[in-house]
């Protein structure tokens, strides 16, 4: 296989890189001025090794993707700041940078400071910060740096480039939610925000609704496993009922495990009323698993799905589906079927889809292997055919031999 000289990719090799000598063989044959992507994940990188990578990164001229996910496994907490600083400082001036991936690195508040200049100064589009153990204190710092980035852009008369923020499984909690809301509002350019599993409760969810309401181009929103209703307060549910109509571009909405309704509450959550009334007509995927939803909500959806004309995937598993609900679930299923969409109301339906996907992947794999074999066979046959066709030199030699044979046959030996 021909190596792509624009992509340096050592992902998943489980290398323990401590020194410059460890790194140098990995960089051989690569011209940093041609590099567009660097993927270092799935290896563990010490300070000196990070500095060697940084020297290479400093020379890049077209760098678009800096993927530093999962590069500090097994490292001492004292090593991470210096190693991270070397890498971040090297890419901070790169005006071509599009994506930064720092997922699965246990920063915590002790190790985030090296990110500051990069997050404030570089006008990248995509930030991936998933599973970094940030906590609310580090969450506030990062959100403030992102806000500063937007402010600096405005001072220069520029609009923000930031399109995607992924920051899940980081215990951001209520403490940092207002800072994130301010950052989102300041950028206003966001198209994708994923903040799942952050232990954000009612007040924080309400703050996020206000910040994200300033992002009219938002297409993808994931707040899975955060809490909308806490101690009876429905303020967050009401706040999002006001925000959703402002997000008309929304295509995917994931509100699973969010406590959108209390147990045995027959009231349809106001934000779902807005959806069912057509507040977001571009919605394609709606995920509402495990939210204490019951027959009253299912009935409302069954009668209102025409207000969501593009909806193709609706997930309602682990809600209160009982005998009173089944008729409404069937009605929803029929509507989704007519538009070639899918409803998932029961756990086994999701399992069936996963099995189908596994089968499809296996079939695709087998088909790919067959195609490769056929191509290999064709190449061998073509190669054999070429070998059977005499070259120009061979044909000329055959003519010379034939002529010589005729001459010799006419010669009489005495």
Helices and strands as residue ranges (DSSP letters): E 7-9, E 16-17, H 20-27, G 32-34, E 37-39, E 44-45, H 47-58, E 65-67, H 77-92, E 99-101, G 113-115, H 116-121, E 126-128, H 135-155, E 164-166, H 173-187, E 192-194, H 202-212, E 220-222, H 235-243, G 244-246, E 252-254, H 270-276, E 285-287, H 295-302, G 305-307, E 313-315, H 323-338, E 342-344, H 347-388, H 392-410
